[in-house]
């Protein structure tokens, strides 16, 4: 299994930090290989996109119209590949 990939519980969505892949094709190759290892089946990948995202380990709880400096959180902003997975 490729630890550079983040799968949702149903294994029908996958994410990967852009910095960990040489290209979108590299991401696609690793997804196909990892899915086969995880599920034992081939898959079809759709909607591969590169999107700027935020992530946090600790989470943040905010009320509407709240402002909090990024320096007071563990939020990271990065470009992440995301894709939809379909099992054959």
C-alpha positions, 0 to 999 in steps of 0.5 A: 500500500502506498502511504502517500495516498489518503483513502476515504472509508469506502475507497471510492475517493483518494487524495495525495499531496502534489509534492509527493508525486512527480506528476498527475500521471504518477499519482494515477499510476500509484492509485491504480497500483495501491487500489489493486493491493488494497481491494484485490480488484482493478479500478477506473479513475475519474475526475483527477483534479489538483486543488488547493486544500487545507488540512489539520490534525487537531481540527478547529471549531469556529463560530460564523464570522470568526477570525483566527490567525493561521499561526494559532492553528495547525492548518496547512495549505497545500496542493492535493490531487484528488480522484474518484474511483470506480471498481470494475 
